[in-house]
Amino acid sequence: MSTSQHRLLQLFAILAAWAFIILARLAQVQLVQHDAYVARAQRQQERTLSLEPVRGSILDARGRVLAESVAAVSVYADPQAITDVPATARALAHVAGIDLSADEIEEKLTSNGAFVWIARQAPLETGVAIRNLHLPGIFLLDAHRRTYPKGSLAANVVGYVGLDSQGLAGIEHSFDAQMRGRAGRVTLLRDARRGMYLVGGEGPNRPIDGDDVILTIDSVVQFITERALAAAVNKWHAAGGTAIVMDPNDGAILAMASVPNFDPNHFRDFPPITWRNRTVQEIYEPGSTFKIVTASAGLEEGVVTPSQILDCGNGGIQIGNVEIHEHGGNKYGLMSFEEVMLHSSNVGAIRVGLALGDDRFYRYIRRFGFGERTGIQLPGESPGLLRRTARWSQVSAPSISIGQEIGVTPLQVVNAFATVANGGVRVAPRIIDRVVDSKGEIVYQAQRAEPIRVISEKTAAILNEILKAVVARGTGENAALEEHIVAGKTGTAQKAMRGGYSPDRFVASFGGYVPGDRPRLAILVVIDEPKGAEYGGTVAAPVFQQIAEPVLHYLGMPPSIPARTLRVRPPALAAFSQEPAASARAGGGRIPDMRGMDARAAVASATAAGLRIRIVGSGVVQSQIQMPGDVLLLRLAEVAR
């Protein structure tokens, strides 16, 4: 073989070996490591982002917005495309809505990744400002942010959401699936020149907006309730408080307030304890408000009647080795059961509980819904604390008779008052009315649970009269209204502590309903650890009044008191001025017919007749003692309210 042929053969061998190496490498890249290189290329060139839908709104019963999602912008960066990192970081740090310092932004921009978030759900103004800066490597993405137009109003009911629009508390949490909607998908592509493009977000990849949730809450009633409750907590320097306004006829919750509360627009700025909905999540010993359960059971079972005389033991009763006393050192002797309720006698209530026996008493407690959740669609509802009778001690029934040794939620207690107001029928409380989609079509209608007969209508009517008397001339006088009869019960409970009860920490409460004969509202007020006063009649009953009166006016309820007094006092003759005397003579010295007039018209008519008057109450005149045509000797006229 010649030298040239040998060299040619060597060259061919080298080329063949090189070709083999190339083919082997191609086989490795294209076949063996194909998937790995494709994934690597995708990581470098594209990124799939979730395109969030518009989260559904939360509305009150009259369509007022409590929570909604508004247009926003998210800011992201490609660190590899940024030429001057420090300058970019400084520029971004000065933009309103970017909550990062220049150093924090610079740290993000020096990462090895191809994508970093700078801001999520920032205001639209932030996006406009960044666009005007024309910063290389900084990009914007359309987004939405959650906002609560009414701030802290009903915050403990509505709840709040996280950065990824997930519901974390309240209705936002319990109806998260309905309001969240379905996210879309968008692909972020980067070309060889490091330009970025968004692809997708249409067709099957488009986002589907969430549904709206309509509550039974009325924003005006909620505002009135929160204002009155907060004022009382501040006045008495209390640790906190709760208040609930409920329609006893259908279980609709019109207001549900907790103090302290928070602003869900900035919930992270508030301590976690303020996020809790105390009305359903916290339990307490109710004290004497629980005596309505004791009374209901005793009246229903016939172990007591309103006029039955009970021995109240001159202030104490011995149960085994334990002596239970009246509150405030009161020493009551023989009293009718109605008087026991009027004065909130512990001993009298205990005698009824003992007469019932453990099993019967426990049965009625459960009938009223204690020891179980109400089923309201709010997260974290507590069932309370009620031990079975097998675990009761000798003093359990007496203690529970007066609202001790049992843990309840405010919602359970207001539901018990609503049961009496509703003629003895328990209706499950509800806070959701319906859910509607983006077209306004109802996709979920809250189903009302079957009402439960707890006590007879007769027993409820008897107890109703007793509870009206409690407000008219008993411990609940501070809850009385000018235009409506109130039925209710006070409560003053010592707070339990290790080894017994605290001598100086109390829970003051008042529960009731109004109007007494045609109830429209059931209301409970609970003030936790008031300072300077401890009794429910002093601390909580006035709050009931401050809630009930304006709410009834707002709801357009006409006066309902059947008979109030319009006192018309003819003054001594020497006290008459010439003008009233002339008016009286012009009217012939006769008393006008004021029946059927409202209070203002009655005042005008009496004044025109030369009478000086003083009004007690208001409303419509129902009757007058002296008939029209009599001389000026009118003493009383009764005004229906």
C-alpha positions as CSV (number, residue, x, y, z in Angstrom):
1,M,0.0,0.0,0.0
2,S,1.4,3.3,-1.0
3,T,2.0,6.1,1.5
4,S,-0.9,8.2,0.0
5,Q,-3.3,5.4,0.4
6,H,-2.2,4.8,4.0
7,R,-2.8,8.4,4.8
8,L,-6.2,8.4,3.1
9,L,-7.1,5.3,5.2
10,Q,-6.1,7.0,8.4
11,L,-8.1,10.1,7.5
12,F,-11.1,8.0,6.7
13,A,-10.8,6.2,10.1
14,I,-10.5,9.5,11.9
15,L,-13.6,10.9,10.1
16,A,-15.5,7.6,10.8
17,A,-14.6,7.8,14.5
18,W,-15.6,11.5,14.6
19,A,-18.9,10.7,12.8
20,F,-19.5,7.9,15.3
21,I,-18.9,10.2,18.2
22,I,-21.2,12.8,16.7
23,L,-23.9,10.2,16.1
24,A,-23.5,8.8,19.5
25,R,-23.8,12.3,21.1
26,L,-26.9,13.0,18.9
27,A,-28.4,9.7,20.0
28,Q,-27.8,10.6,23.6
29,V,-29.3,14.1,23.2
30,Q,-32.2,13.2,21.0
31,L,-33.1,9.8,22.4
32,V,-31.6,9.1,25.9
33,Q,-31.8,12.7,27.3
34,H,-34.5,14.1,25.1
35,D,-37.1,14.7,27.9
36,A,-34.5,16.3,30.1
37,Y,-33.3,18.8,27.5
38,V,-36.9,19.6,26.5
39,A,-37.7,20.4,30.1
40,R,-34.6,22.5,30.4
41,A,-35.5,24.4,27.3
42,Q,-39.0,25.0,28.6
43,R,-37.6,26.3,31.9
44,Q,-35.4,28.7,30.0
45,Q,-37.9,29.8,27.4
46,E,-41.4,29.6,28.9
47,R,-43.3,29.6,32.2
48,T,-46.9,28.8,32.9
49,L,-48.7,31.2,35.1
50,S,-52.1,30.9,36.8
51,L,-54.6,33.5,35.5
52,E,-56.7,34.2,38.5
53,P,-60.5,34.6,38.0
54,V,-62.5,37.5,39.5
55,R,-63.4,36.2,43.0
56,G,-67.2,36.5,43.7
57,S,-68.5,39.3,46.0
58,I,-70.1,39.1,49.4
59,L,-73.3,41.2,49.7
60,D,-75.6,42.0,52.5
61,A,-79.3,41.2,52.4
62,R,-80.0,44.4,50.5
63,G,-77.3,44.1,48.0
64,R,-74.7,46.3,49.6
65,V,-71.1,45.1,48.9
66,L,-69.1,43.8,51.9
67,A,-66.3,42.2,49.9
68,E,-65.3,42.4,46.2
69,S,-62.4,42.0,43.9
70,V,-61.1,45.0,42.0
71,A,-58.7,45.3,39.1
72,A,-55.0,45.3,40.1
73,V,-51.6,44.6,38.7
74,S,-48.8,42.1,39.6
75,V,-45.2,43.0,38.9
76,Y,-42.5,40.4,38.0
77,A,-39.0,40.5,36.7
78,D,-36.6,38.5,34.5
79,P,-33.3,39.1,36.3
80,Q,-31.3,37.9,33.3
81,A,-32.7,40.8,31.2
82,I,-31.8,43.5,33.7
83,T,-28.7,45.5,32.8
84,D,-28.4,47.8,35.8
85,V,-29.7,46.0,38.9
86,P,-29.0,48.6,41.5
87,A,-30.6,51.4,39.5
88,T,-33.6,49.3,38.7
89,A,-34.0,48.3,42.4
90,R,-33.9,52.0,43.5
91,A,-36.4,53.0,40.8
92,L,-38.9,50.4,41.8
93,A,-38.5,51.1,45.6
94,H,-39.8,54.6,45.0
95,V,-43.0,53.5,43.3
96,A,-46.1,53.7,45.4
97,G,-47.6,50.3,46.0
98,I,-44.2,48.5,46.0
99,D,-43.7,47.4,49.7
100,L,-40.1,46.4,49.4
101,S,-36.9,48.3,50.0
102,A,-34.3,48.9,47.4
103,D,-32.1,46.3,49.1
104,E,-34.8,43.7,49.1
105,I,-35.6,44.3,45.5
106,E,-31.9,44.1,44.5
107,E,-31.6,40.7,46.3
108,K,-34.5,39.4,44.2
109,L,-33.0,40.8,41.0
110,T,-29.6,39.1,41.6
111,S,-31.1,35.6,41.7
112,N,-30.1,33.0,39.1
113,G,-33.7,32.4,38.1
114,A,-35.5,33.8,35.1
115,F,-38.7,34.9,37.0
116,V,-39.2,36.6,40.3
117,W,-42.3,38.4,41.8
118,I,-41.7,42.0,42.8
119,A,-45.3,42.8,43.9
120,R,-48.6,41.0,43.9
121,Q,-52.0,42.6,43.4
122,A,-50.8,46.1,43.6
123,P,-53.1,49.1,42.7
124,L,-53.4,50.0,39.1
125,E,-51.6,53.3,39.7
126,T,-48.5,51.2,40.6
127,G,-48.6,49.6,37.1
128,V,-49.0,53.0,35.4
129,A,-46.0,54.4,37.3
130,I,-43.8,51.3,36.4
131,R,-44.8,51.5,32.7
132,N,-43.7,55.1,32.6
133,L,-40.2,54.1,33.9
134,H,-39.5,51.8,30.9
135,L,-37.3,49.5,33.0
136,P,-35.8,46.6,31.0
137,G,-36.7,43.2,32.4
138,I,-39.6,44.4,34.5
139,F,-43.1,43.2,33.4
140,L,-46.7,43.6,34.4
141,L,-49.6,41.1,34.7
142,D,-53.2,41.9,35.1
143,A,-54.6,40.7,38.4
144,H,-57.3,41.4,41.0
145,R,-57.1,42.2,44.7
146,R,-59.6,41.7,47.4
147,T,-61.1,44.8,49.0
148,Y,-63.6,45.4,51.8
149,P,-65.4,48.7,51.1
150,K,-67.0,48.9,54.6
151,G,-63.7,48.3,56.4
152,S,-64.2,46.6,59.8
153,L,-68.0,46.3,59.4
154,A,-69.0,42.6,59.9
155,A,-65.3,41.7,59.5
156,N,-65.5,38.7,61.8
157,V,-68.4,37.3,59.7
158,V,-67.0,38.2,56.3
159,G,-63.4,37.0,57.0
160,Y,-60.4,37.7,54.7
161,V,-58.4,36.1,52.0
162,G,-54.7,35.3,51.5
163,L,-52.4,36.5,48.7
164,D,-53.4,33.7,46.4
165,S,-57.1,34.6,46.9
166,Q,-57.8,31.6,49.1
167,G,-60.4,32.2,51.8
168,L,-58.8,32.1,55.3
169,A,-61.7,33.0,57.7
170,G,-65.4,33.7,57.9
171,I,-67.6,33.4,54.8
172,E,-64.5,33.9,52.7
173,H,-63.4,30.5,54.0
174,S,-66.6,28.6,54.3
175,F,-67.8,29.5,50.7
176,D,-64.3,29.7,49.2
177,A,-65.1,27.0,46.6
178,Q,-68.1,29.0,45.3
179,M,-66.4,32.4,45.2
180,R,-63.0,31.3,44.0
181,G,-64.1,30.4,40.5
182,R,-61.7,28.5,38.1
183,A,-58.3,29.8,37.3
184,G,-57.1,30.1,33.7
185,R,-53.7,29.4,32.3
186,V,-51.3,31.7,30.5
187,T,-47.8,30.9,29.1
188,L,-45.0,33.3,29.4
189,L,-42.6,32.9,26.4
190,R,-39.1,34.4,26.1
191,D,-37.4,34.6,22.7
192,A,-33.7,34.6,21.8
193,R,-33.5,38.4,22.3
194,R,-34.9,37.9,25.8
195,G,-38.2,39.5,24.9
196,M,-41.3,38.2,26.8
197,Y,-44.7,37.4,25.5
198,L,-48.0,36.1,27.1
199,V,-49.8,33.4,25.2
200,G,-53.1,31.7,26.1
201,G,-55.8,32.7,28.6
202,E,-58.6,32.1,26.1
203,G,-61.0,29.2,25.3
204,P,-60.6,26.4,27.7
205,N,-57.7,28.2,29.4
206,R,-59.7,31.3,30.2
207,P,-60.6,32.0,33.8
208,I,-64.2,31.5,35.1
209,D,-65.3,34.1,37.6
210,G,-66.6,33.1,41.0
211,D,-70.1,33.3,42.4
212,D,-71.5,36.0,44.6
213,V,-72.7,35.1,48.2
214,I,-75.7,37.0,49.6
215,L,-75.9,37.1,53.4
216,T,-78.9,37.7,55.7
217,I,-76.8,40.4,57.4
218,D,-78.2,43.9,57.0
219,S,-75.3,46.5,56.9
220,V,-77.4,49.1,58.7
221,V,-78.4,46.8,61.5
222,Q,-74.8,45.6,61.7
223,F,-73.6,49.1,62.0
224,I,-76.1,50.0,64.8
225,T,-75.1,46.8,66.6
226,E,-71.4,47.3,66.4
227,R,-71.6,51.0,67.4
228,A,-73.6,50.2,70.5
229,L,-71.5,47.2,71.5
230,A,-68.2,49.1,71.0
231,A,-69.4,52.0,73.1
232,A,-70.4,49.7,75.9
233,V,-67.0,47.8,75.8
234,N,-65.2,51.2,75.9
235,K,-67.5,52.6,78.7
236,W,-66.9,49.7,81.0
237,H,-63.3,49.0,79.9
238,A,-64.3,45.5,79.1
239,A,-62.1,42.7,77.7
240,G,-64.5,42.3,74.8
241,G,-68.1,41.8,73.9
242,T,-70.6,40.2,71.4
243,A,-74.0,41.0,70.2
244,I,-76.4,39.2,67.8
245,V,-79.6,40.4,66.2
246,M,-81.8,37.6,64.8
247,D,-85.2,37.3,63.3
248,P,-86.9,34.7,65.5
249,N,-89.5,33.9,62.8
250,D,-87.1,32.5,60.2
251,G,-83.7,32.4,61.9
252,A,-82.1,35.1,59.7
253,I,-79.1,36.7,61.4
254,L,-79.4,40.5,60.8
255,A,-76.3,41.4,62.7
256,M,-73.4,39.5,64.4
257,A,-70.8,41.7,66.2
258,S,-67.6,40.9,68.0
259,V,-65.4,43.4,69.9
260,P,-62.5,43.7,69.4
261,N,-62.6,43.4,65.7
262,F,-60.3,44.2,62.7
263,D,-60.1,45.7,59.2
264,P,-59.8,42.8,56.7
265,N,-58.1,45.2,54.2
266,H,-55.1,45.1,56.5
267,F,-55.8,42.0,58.7
268,R,-52.1,41.3,59.2
269,D,-51.8,44.6,61.1
270,F,-54.2,43.2,63.9
271,P,-53.5,40.5,66.5
272,P,-54.9,37.1,65.6
273,I,-57.3,37.2,68.6
274,T,-59.3,40.0,66.8
275,W,-59.9,37.8,63.8
276,R,-62.1,35.4,65.8
277,N,-65.9,35.4,65.5
278,R,-66.6,35.3,69.2
279,T,-70.3,34.7,68.7
280,V,-69.8,31.1,67.4
281,Q,-66.2,30.2,68.4
282,E,-66.0,31.1,72.1
283,I,-68.0,29.6,74.9
284,Y,-68.9,31.1,78.3
285,E,-71.1,30.3,81.3
286,P,-74.3,32.2,80.6
287,G,-75.4,32.8,84.2
288,S,-79.0,33.9,84.7
289,T,-80.0,34.2,81.0
290,F,-80.0,30.4,81.1
291,K,-82.9,30.5,83.6
292,I,-85.3,30.8,80.6
293,V,-84.4,27.1,79.9
294,T,-85.0,26.2,83.6
295,A,-88.3,28.1,83.6
296,S,-89.4,26.6,80.3
297,A,-88.7,23.0,81.5
298,G,-90.4,23.6,84.9
299,L,-93.5,25.2,83.4
300,E,-93.8,22.6,80.6
301,E,-93.5,19.7,83.0
302,G,-95.9,21.2,85.6
303,V,-93.4,21.2,88.4
304,V,-94.0,25.0,88.9
305,T,-96.6,27.6,88.0
306,P,-96.2,31.4,87.8
307,S,-98.0,31.9,91.1
308,Q,-96.5,29.0,93.0
309,I,-94.7,30.1,96.1
310,L,-91.1,29.0,96.5
311,D,-88.9,29.2,99.5
312,C,-85.8,31.1,98.6
313,G,-84.1,30.2,101.8
314,N,-83.3,33.7,103.0
315,G,-80.4,34.0,100.6
316,G,-78.9,30.5,100.4
317,I,-79.5,26.8,99.8
318,Q,-77.3,23.9,100.9
319,I,-76.6,21.2,98.2
320,G,-74.5,18.4,99.8
321,N,-71.3,20.1,101.0
322,V,-71.9,23.2,98.8
323,E,-73.9,26.3,99.8
324,I,-75.1,28.4,96.9
325,H,-76.0,32.0,97.6
326,E,-78.1,34.7,95.9
327,H,-76.1,37.3,93.9
328,G,-75.2,40.5,95.6
329,G,-76.0,39.1,99.0
330,N,-79.8,39.4,98.5
331,K,-81.9,37.5,101.0
332,Y,-85.2,36.4,99.6
333,G,-87.8,34.5,101.5
334,L,-91.1,33.2,100.1
335,M,-91.7,34.4,96.6
336,S,-93.9,33.4,93.7
337,F,-92.1,31.8,90.7
338,E,-92.8,35.0,88.7
339,E,-91.1,37.0,91.3
340,V,-88.2,34.5,91.3
341,M,-87.7,35.4,87.6
342,L,-88.2,39.1,88.1
343,H,-85.5,39.3,90.8
344,S,-83.4,36.5,89.2
345,S,-83.3,34.5,92.4
346,N,-80.7,31.7,92.2
347,V,-82.3,29.7,95.0
348,G,-85.7,29.8,93.4
349,A,-84.3,28.6,90.1
350,I,-82.4,25.9,91.8
351,R,-85.5,24.5,93.4
352,V,-87.1,24.2,90.0
353,G,-84.1,22.4,88.6
354,L,-84.1,20.0,91.5
355,A,-87.8,19.3,91.0
356,L,-87.2,18.5,87.4
357,G,-84.5,15.9,88.1
358,D,-81.3,15.4,86.0
359,D,-82.8,13.4,83.1
360,R,-85.7,15.7,82.4
361,F,-83.7,18.8,82.8
362,Y,-81.0,17.5,80.5
363,R,-83.6,16.6,77.9
364,Y,-84.9,20.2,77.7
365,I,-81.4,21.6,77.6
366,R,-80.7,19.5,74.5
367,R,-84.1,20.4,73.0
368,F,-83.1,24.1,73.1
369,G,-80.0,23.1,71.1
370,F,-77.3,23.4,73.8
371,G,-74.4,20.9,73.5
372,E,-74.5,20.8,69.7
373,R,-73.7,23.1,66.8
374,T,-76.5,25.2,65.3
375,G,-75.2,24.3,61.8
376,I,-74.8,28.0,60.8
377,Q,-72.4,28.2,57.8
378,L,-69.5,29.8,59.6
379,P,-66.2,28.1,60.2
380,G,-65.1,27.1,63.7
381,E,-68.5,26.9,65.4
382,S,-68.2,25.4,68.8
383,P,-70.9,22.9,70.1
384,G,-70.4,24.3,73.6
385,L,-69.9,22.2,76.7
386,L,-72.6,20.0,78.2
387,R,-71.8,16.8,80.0
388,R,-74.1,13.8,79.9
389,T,-76.0,13.2,83.1
390,A,-73.9,10.1,83.9
391,R,-71.1,12.6,84.6
392,W,-73.2,15.0,86.6
393,S,-72.4,15.5,90.3
394,Q,-74.9,16.3,93.1
395,V,-74.5,20.0,92.4
396,S,-74.7,19.8,88.6
397,A,-78.4,20.3,88.1
398,P,-78.5,23.2,90.7
399,S,-75.5,24.8,89.0
400,I,-76.8,24.4,85.5
401,S,-80.2,25.8,86.7
402,I,-78.5,29.2,87.2
403,G,-76.3,29.0,84.2
404,Q,-73.1,27.6,85.7
405,E,-71.3,24.3,84.9
406,I,-72.3,24.6,81.2
407,G,-70.5,26.2,78.3
408,V,-72.5,27.9,75.6
409,T,-72.0,30.2,72.6
410,P,-73.8,33.5,72.2
411,L,-75.5,32.1,69.1
412,Q,-77.0,29.2,71.1
413,V,-78.3,31.6,73.7
414,V,-79.9,34.0,71.3
415,N,-81.5,31.0,69.6
416,A,-83.0,30.0,72.9
417,F,-84.6,33.4,73.3
418,A,-85.8,33.2,69.7
419,T,-87.4,29.8,70.5
420,V,-89.5,31.4,73.3
421,A,-90.3,34.3,71.0
422,N,-91.4,32.0,68.3
423,G,-94.0,30.3,70.4
424,G,-91.8,27.5,71.6
425,V,-90.5,26.5,68.1
426,R,-86.8,26.4,67.5
427,V,-85.7,27.6,64.1
428,A,-82.1,27.0,63.0
429,P,-80.2,30.3,62.7
430,R,-78.9,31.1,59.2
431,I,-76.6,33.7,57.8
432,I,-76.5,32.7,54.1
433,D,-79.5,33.6,51.9
434,R,-78.3,32.4,48.5
435,V,-75.4,32.2,46.0
436,V,-75.7,33.6,42.5
437,D,-73.5,33.3,39.4
438,S,-72.2,36.0,37.2
439,K,-75.5,36.0,35.3
440,G,-77.5,36.6,38.4
441,E,-79.0,33.0,38.4
442,I,-79.3,31.3,41.8
443,V,-76.9,28.4,42.0
444,Y,-77.5,27.7,45.7
445,Q,-80.4,28.5,47.9
446,A,-80.0,28.0,51.6
447,Q,-82.3,25.3,52.9
448,R,-84.1,25.9,56.1
449,A,-83.9,23.1,58.6
450,E,-87.2,21.7,59.9
451,P,-88.5,23.6,62.9
452,I,-88.4,21.8,66.2
453,R,-91.1,22.1,68.8
454,V,-89.3,22.6,72.1
455,I,-92.1,23.7,74.5
456,S,-95.8,24.1,74.0
457,E,-97.3,27.4,72.8
458,K,-99.1,27.7,76.1
459,T,-95.8,27.4,78.0
460,A,-94.1,29.9,75.7
461,A,-97.0,32.3,76.3
462,I,-96.7,32.1,80.0
463,L,-93.0,32.6,79.9
464,N,-93.4,35.5,77.6
465,E,-95.6,37.3,80.2
466,I,-92.9,36.6,82.8
467,L,-90.1,37.9,80.6
468,K,-92.1,41.0,79.8
469,A,-92.5,41.6,83.6
470,V,-88.7,41.2,84.0
471,V,-88.2,44.2,81.8
472,A,-91.3,46.2,83.1
473,R,-90.5,45.9,86.8
474,G,-87.6,43.5,87.3
475,T,-83.9,43.4,86.7
476,G,-84.2,44.2,83.0
477,E,-85.7,47.7,83.3
478,N,-82.8,49.3,81.5
479,A,-83.8,47.4,78.3
480,A,-87.3,49.0,78.1
481,L,-88.3,50.9,75.0
482,E,-90.7,53.8,74.7
483,E,-92.7,52.4,71.8
484,H,-92.5,48.6,72.2
485,I,-92.9,46.1,75.0
486,V,-89.6,44.1,75.6
487,A,-89.4,40.6,77.0
488,G,-86.0,39.5,78.3
489,K,-83.7,38.3,81.0
490,T,-80.5,39.6,82.6
491,G,-77.4,37.5,83.3
492,T,-74.5,38.1,85.6
493,A,-72.0,35.2,85.7
494,Q,-68.8,34.9,87.7
495,K,-66.0,33.7,85.4
496,A,-64.8,30.2,86.2
497,M,-61.2,29.8,87.2
498,R,-59.1,27.0,88.6
499,G,-60.5,25.9,91.9
500,G,-63.8,27.9,91.6
501,Y,-65.0,31.2,90.4
502,S,-63.3,34.6,90.2
503,P,-64.5,37.1,92.8
504,D,-64.0,40.1,90.5
505,R,-64.3,38.9,86.9
506,F,-67.8,38.7,85.4
507,V,-69.7,38.3,82.2
508,A,-72.7,40.6,82.0
509,S,-75.4,39.8,79.5
510,F,-79.0,40.5,78.5
511,G,-81.1,38.5,76.1
512,G,-84.6,39.2,74.9
513,Y,-86.9,40.0,72.0
514,V,-89.1,42.8,70.8
515,P,-92.0,43.5,70.4
516,G,-93.0,41.2,73.2
517,D,-96.3,40.1,71.6
518,R,-95.3,40.0,67.9
519,P,-91.5,39.5,68.1
520,R,-89.5,40.9,65.2
521,L,-86.1,40.8,66.7
522,A,-84.3,38.5,69.2
523,I,-81.1,40.2,70.6
524,L,-78.3,39.0,72.9
525,V,-75.7,41.3,74.3
526,V,-72.6,39.9,76.2
527,I,-70.0,42.1,77.8
528,D,-66.9,40.2,79.0
529,E,-65.2,41.4,82.2
530,P,-66.7,44.9,82.6
531,K,-65.0,47.2,85.1
532,G,-66.9,49.4,87.5
533,A,-70.1,47.4,87.3
534,E,-70.9,43.7,86.9
535,Y,-74.7,43.2,86.5
536,G,-76.3,42.4,83.2
537,G,-79.1,44.8,84.0
538,T,-76.7,47.7,84.4
539,V,-74.1,46.9,81.7
540,A,-75.8,44.9,78.9
541,A,-79.5,45.8,79.1
542,P,-78.9,49.4,78.0
543,V,-77.0,48.1,74.9
544,F,-80.1,46.0,74.0
545,Q,-82.1,49.2,74.1
546,Q,-79.5,51.1,72.0
547,I,-79.7,48.4,69.4
548,A,-83.4,47.6,69.4
549,E,-84.8,51.1,69.2
550,P,-83.0,52.4,66.1
551,V,-83.2,49.0,64.4
552,L,-87.0,48.9,64.8
553,H,-87.3,52.4,63.4
554,Y,-85.0,51.4,60.5
555,L,-87.2,48.4,59.7
556,G,-90.3,50.6,59.8
557,M,-92.0,48.8,62.7
558,P,-95.0,50.9,63.9
559,P,-95.4,51.4,67.7
560,S,-96.7,48.2,69.3
561,I,-97.4,49.0,73.0
562,P,-101.2,48.6,73.4
563,A,-101.6,51.3,76.0
564,R,-99.4,54.1,77.2
565,T,-100.2,57.1,79.2
566,L,-100.7,60.6,77.8
567,R,-101.0,62.7,80.9
568,V,-103.0,66.0,80.4
569,R,-102.9,68.1,83.5
570,P,-105.2,71.2,83.7
571,P,-103.1,73.7,85.7
572,A,-104.3,75.8,88.5
573,L,-106.5,78.7,87.3
574,A,-103.9,81.2,88.5
575,A,-101.3,79.6,86.3
576,F,-103.2,80.1,83.1
577,S,-101.9,82.7,80.7
578,Q,-104.3,84.9,78.8
579,E,-103.8,83.1,75.5
580,P,-104.5,79.5,76.7
581,A,-107.5,80.8,78.6
582,A,-108.8,82.5,75.5
583,S,-108.2,79.3,73.5
584,A,-110.1,77.3,76.0
585,R,-113.0,79.8,75.9
586,A,-112.8,79.7,72.1
587,G,-113.2,75.9,72.2
588,G,-116.1,76.2,74.5
589,G,-114.2,74.9,77.5
590,R,-114.6,71.3,76.2
591,I,-112.1,68.5,76.0
592,P,-111.4,67.5,72.4
593,D,-111.8,64.0,71.1
594,M,-108.2,62.7,70.8
595,R,-109.0,59.0,70.2
596,G,-107.2,57.7,67.1
597,M,-104.8,60.6,66.9
598,D,-101.1,60.1,67.0
599,A,-99.1,61.7,69.8
600,R,-98.3,64.9,67.9
601,A,-101.8,65.5,66.8
602,A,-103.1,64.9,70.3
603,V,-100.6,67.4,71.7
604,A,-101.7,70.0,69.1
605,S,-105.4,69.4,69.8
606,A,-105.0,69.6,73.6
607,T,-102.8,72.7,73.4
608,A,-105.4,74.4,71.2
609,A,-108.0,73.6,73.9
610,G,-105.9,75.5,76.5
611,L,-104.5,72.5,78.2
612,R,-100.9,72.1,79.4
613,I,-99.7,68.6,78.8
614,R,-96.9,66.2,79.5
615,I,-96.4,63.1,77.4
616,V,-95.3,59.7,78.7
617,G,-94.7,57.5,75.7
618,S,-95.8,58.1,72.1
619,G,-98.0,56.5,69.5
620,V,-101.7,56.5,68.8
621,V,-104.4,57.5,71.3
622,Q,-106.5,54.5,72.1
623,S,-108.9,55.9,74.8
624,Q,-109.4,58.7,77.2
625,I,-111.0,58.6,80.6
626,Q,-113.2,61.6,80.1
627,M,-115.3,61.7,77.0
628,P,-115.4,64.6,74.5
629,G,-117.7,67.4,75.6
630,D,-116.7,67.2,79.3
631,V,-115.4,70.3,81.0
632,L,-111.6,70.9,81.5
633,L,-111.2,68.1,84.0
634,L,-109.3,65.6,81.8
635,R,-106.7,63.7,83.8
636,L,-105.6,60.8,81.6
637,A,-105.6,59.7,78.0
638,E,-104.0,56.4,76.9
639,V,-101.8,56.3,73.9
640,A,-101.4,53.0,72.0
641,R,-97.8,52.6,70.9
